[in-house]
Amino acid sequence: MTTACIVQARMGSTRLPGKIMRRLAGETVLSQVLRRCRAIPGVDCVVCATVAQPSDDSVADEAERAGAIVFRGAERDVLGRYRGAARSVGADRVLRVTSDCPLIDPDVCGRVLALCGKGGAEFATNNMPPSWPHGLDCEAFTMDLLARAAAAAHLPDHREHVSGWMRETPGISQVNLASDDGTLVRHRWTLDYPEDFAFFAALFPLLPSPPAIPAMAEVLAVLAAHPELASINAQRRAA
């Protein structure tokens, strides 16, 4: 069985254009994400699924430098891009991660991945409902389910956001990994707005430098010691 972690990435972003190429601790956000994805238990390969346009050539180049396989497809049909990326590496199982989560946790992702296929589950995630910091979200699904979704999903929202059809279609076996601490959900560790980048820019110098991969517990310890950091993007927590 081949398990691929597929990371969707593009330069275009209405709220913060070029965000994944911004630098944290000497590395681009994209490189930080891909390095963490390579450390996920159970993952055989990491694929950066970017857009087949000249504007995203820099994304493809950076992903290759970071050691990821690159697949390029349609900008808006992200579901089709995932199917193409998965087929290109012969994946039997896919873990979906987005490129705006520079603190994505390999252990949490590995635990979600382990649930996919267990007891017949075709789809596993950790945000139904959310109970982890926003920015540790991931999804795992079988290649068969991905192919069915790509063939059956027609709504633009389902094509753009990949998993909507899987989540909403009756009869699909789903499982959720819930955290043991209901307070974790108040944390916002995703990059969508300038305030989010300001938060990461203040946080990363306090974490172990690359190639270290600080786990969620280490990040929480730093935030507990520096509670003022959470206020930087606090107004975006409901976004």
C-alpha positions as CSV (number, residue, x, y, z in Angstrom):
1,M,0.0,0.0,0.0
2,T,1.3,3.5,-0.9
3,T,0.3,6.4,1.2
4,A,0.8,9.9,-0.1
5,C,0.6,13.1,1.8
6,I,-0.6,15.6,-0.7
7,V,-0.2,19.3,0.1
8,Q,-2.2,21.8,-1.9
9,A,-0.3,25.0,-2.6
10,R,-0.6,28.0,-4.8
11,M,0.6,31.6,-4.9
12,G,-2.9,33.1,-5.4
13,S,-4.6,34.0,-2.1
14,T,-7.3,36.7,-1.9
15,R,-6.5,37.5,1.8
16,L,-2.7,37.2,1.8
17,P,-1.1,36.7,-1.7
18,G,2.1,34.8,-1.8
19,K,1.8,33.8,1.9
20,I,3.4,30.3,1.5
21,M,6.6,31.9,0.2
22,R,7.1,34.1,3.2
23,R,9.9,33.1,5.5
24,L,9.9,31.8,9.0
25,A,13.1,30.8,10.9
26,G,15.0,31.0,7.6
27,E,12.7,28.8,5.6
28,T,9.6,29.4,3.5
29,V,6.2,28.5,5.0
30,L,5.9,25.9,2.3
31,S,9.2,24.3,3.1
32,Q,8.3,24.2,6.8
33,V,5.0,22.4,6.0
34,L,6.6,19.9,3.6
35,R,9.4,19.1,6.0
36,R,6.9,18.3,8.7
37,C,4.8,16.2,6.3
38,R,7.9,14.1,5.5
39,A,8.0,13.2,9.2
40,I,4.4,11.9,9.4
41,P,4.4,8.2,10.4
42,G,2.9,6.0,7.7
43,V,3.6,8.4,4.8
44,D,5.5,7.0,1.9
45,C,5.8,10.2,-0.2
46,V,5.0,13.8,0.0
47,V,3.4,15.5,-3.1
48,C,3.0,19.2,-3.6
49,A,-0.1,19.7,-5.7
50,T,0.2,23.2,-7.2
51,V,-1.2,25.0,-10.2
52,A,-0.2,24.6,-13.8
53,Q,0.4,28.3,-14.4
54,P,3.6,30.4,-14.7
55,S,2.6,32.3,-11.6
56,D,3.2,29.1,-9.6
57,D,6.5,28.1,-11.0
58,S,8.2,29.4,-7.9
59,V,6.0,27.1,-5.8
60,A,7.0,24.1,-7.9
61,D,10.7,25.0,-7.6
62,E,10.5,25.5,-3.9
63,A,8.7,22.2,-3.4
64,E,11.3,20.4,-5.3
65,R,14.1,22.0,-3.2
66,A,12.2,20.8,-0.1
67,G,12.3,17.2,-1.4
68,A,8.7,16.9,-2.4
69,I,7.3,15.4,-5.6
70,V,5.5,18.1,-7.7
71,F,2.2,17.7,-9.5
72,R,0.5,20.6,-11.3
73,G,-3.1,20.9,-12.2
74,A,-6.2,23.1,-12.3
75,E,-6.3,26.1,-9.9
76,R,-10.0,25.9,-9.0
77,D,-10.6,22.2,-9.4
78,V,-8.5,21.2,-6.4
79,L,-10.4,17.9,-6.1
80,G,-9.3,17.0,-9.6
81,R,-5.8,18.1,-8.8
82,Y,-5.8,15.8,-5.8
83,R,-6.9,12.9,-7.9
84,G,-4.2,13.6,-10.5
85,A,-1.6,13.9,-7.8
86,A,-2.6,10.7,-6.2
87,R,-2.6,8.8,-9.4
88,S,0.8,10.1,-10.4
89,V,2.4,8.3,-7.4
90,G,0.1,5.3,-7.4
91,A,-1.4,6.1,-4.0
92,D,-3.8,3.8,-2.3
93,R,-4.4,6.2,0.5
94,V,-4.1,10.0,0.8
95,L,-3.5,12.3,3.6
96,R,-4.6,15.9,2.8
97,V,-2.7,18.9,4.3
98,T,-2.9,22.5,3.3
99,S,0.2,24.6,2.8
100,D,-0.8,27.4,5.2
101,C,-0.2,25.4,8.4
102,P,3.5,25.7,9.3
103,L,2.9,24.0,12.7
104,I,1.2,20.9,11.2
105,D,1.9,18.1,13.7
106,P,3.3,14.8,12.4
107,D,2.1,12.8,15.3
108,V,-1.5,14.2,15.1
109,C,-1.5,13.6,11.3
110,G,-0.2,10.1,11.8
111,R,-2.9,9.3,14.2
112,V,-5.6,10.5,11.8
113,L,-3.9,8.5,9.0
114,A,-4.0,5.3,11.1
115,L,-7.8,5.6,11.5
116,C,-8.3,5.6,7.7
117,G,-9.2,2.1,6.7
118,K,-9.5,0.9,10.3
119,G,-12.9,-0.7,10.8
120,G,-13.8,0.0,7.2
121,A,-13.5,3.8,7.6
122,E,-13.0,5.5,4.2
123,F,-12.6,9.0,5.6
124,A,-10.8,10.2,8.7
125,T,-10.2,13.7,10.0
126,N,-9.7,15.6,13.2
127,N,-12.2,18.5,12.8
128,M,-15.6,16.9,12.9
129,P,-16.1,18.8,15.2
130,P,-13.0,20.9,15.7
131,S,-11.1,20.1,18.9
132,W,-7.5,20.8,18.0
133,P,-5.7,24.1,17.3
134,H,-6.9,25.5,14.0
135,G,-3.8,24.8,11.8
136,L,-3.4,21.1,12.8
137,D,-6.3,20.1,10.6
138,C,-5.9,17.1,8.2
139,E,-7.9,14.5,6.4
140,A,-7.2,11.0,5.2
141,F,-9.2,9.0,2.6
142,T,-8.9,6.0,0.4
143,M,-8.0,6.3,-3.2
144,D,-11.3,4.7,-4.1
145,L,-13.2,7.4,-2.2
146,L,-11.2,10.1,-3.8
147,A,-11.9,8.7,-7.3
148,R,-15.6,8.4,-6.5
149,A,-15.7,12.0,-5.3
150,A,-13.8,13.3,-8.3
151,A,-16.4,11.6,-10.6
152,A,-19.5,12.5,-8.7
153,A,-18.9,16.0,-7.2
154,H,-20.2,18.8,-9.3
155,L,-20.7,21.7,-7.0
156,P,-18.0,24.4,-7.4
157,D,-17.5,24.4,-3.6
158,H,-16.9,20.6,-3.6
159,R,-14.4,20.9,-6.5
160,E,-12.5,23.7,-4.8
161,H,-12.4,22.4,-1.2
162,V,-11.8,18.7,-2.0
163,S,-13.6,16.9,0.8
164,G,-17.1,18.4,0.9
165,W,-18.7,15.7,-1.1
166,M,-17.0,13.0,1.1
167,R,-18.2,14.7,4.2
168,E,-21.8,15.2,3.1
169,T,-22.6,12.1,1.1
170,P,-24.6,9.5,3.1
171,G,-23.2,6.1,3.5
172,I,-19.5,7.0,3.6
173,S,-17.9,5.5,6.7
174,Q,-16.2,8.4,8.6
175,V,-14.2,8.7,11.8
176,N,-12.9,11.7,13.8
177,L,-9.9,12.0,16.0
178,A,-10.8,14.2,18.9
179,S,-8.3,15.8,21.3
180,D,-8.4,15.1,25.0
181,D,-8.4,18.9,25.8
182,G,-11.4,20.9,24.7
183,T,-9.5,24.2,25.2
184,L,-7.1,23.5,22.4
185,V,-9.6,24.7,19.8
186,R,-9.2,28.3,20.9
187,H,-5.7,28.4,19.4
188,R,-5.3,29.8,15.8
189,W,-2.2,28.4,14.0
190,T,-3.1,28.9,10.4
191,L,-1.9,31.6,7.9
192,D,-4.6,33.5,6.3
193,Y,-4.2,37.1,7.3
194,P,-1.3,39.6,8.0
195,E,-2.0,39.2,11.7
196,D,-1.5,35.4,11.4
197,F,1.9,36.0,9.9
198,A,2.8,38.5,12.6
199,F,1.9,35.8,15.2
200,F,4.2,33.2,13.5
201,A,7.0,35.7,13.1
202,A,6.9,36.4,16.8
203,L,6.6,32.7,17.8
204,F,9.1,31.0,15.6
205,P,12.2,32.6,17.1
206,L,11.2,31.1,20.4
207,L,10.9,27.6,19.0
208,P,13.8,25.1,18.3
209,S,15.3,26.0,14.9
210,P,15.0,23.8,11.8
211,P,15.6,21.0,11.1
212,A,13.9,20.5,14.5
213,I,10.1,19.9,14.4
214,P,8.6,21.2,17.6
215,A,5.5,19.2,18.5
216,M,2.2,20.7,19.6
217,A,3.1,20.3,23.3
218,E,6.3,22.4,22.7
219,V,4.4,25.1,21.0
220,L,1.8,25.2,23.8
221,A,4.6,25.5,26.4
222,V,6.1,28.5,24.6
223,L,2.6,30.1,24.3
224,A,2.0,29.5,28.0
225,A,5.3,31.2,28.8
226,H,4.5,34.1,26.4
227,P,0.7,34.6,26.6
228,E,0.9,38.0,24.9
229,L,1.6,36.2,21.5
230,A,-1.9,34.8,21.3
231,S,-3.3,38.3,21.2
232,I,-1.6,39.1,17.9
233,N,-4.2,37.3,15.8
234,A,-6.9,36.9,18.4
235,Q,-9.4,38.8,16.4
236,R,-9.1,36.3,13.6
237,R,-9.9,33.2,15.7
238,A,-13.5,33.1,14.4
239,A,-12.4,33.6,10.7
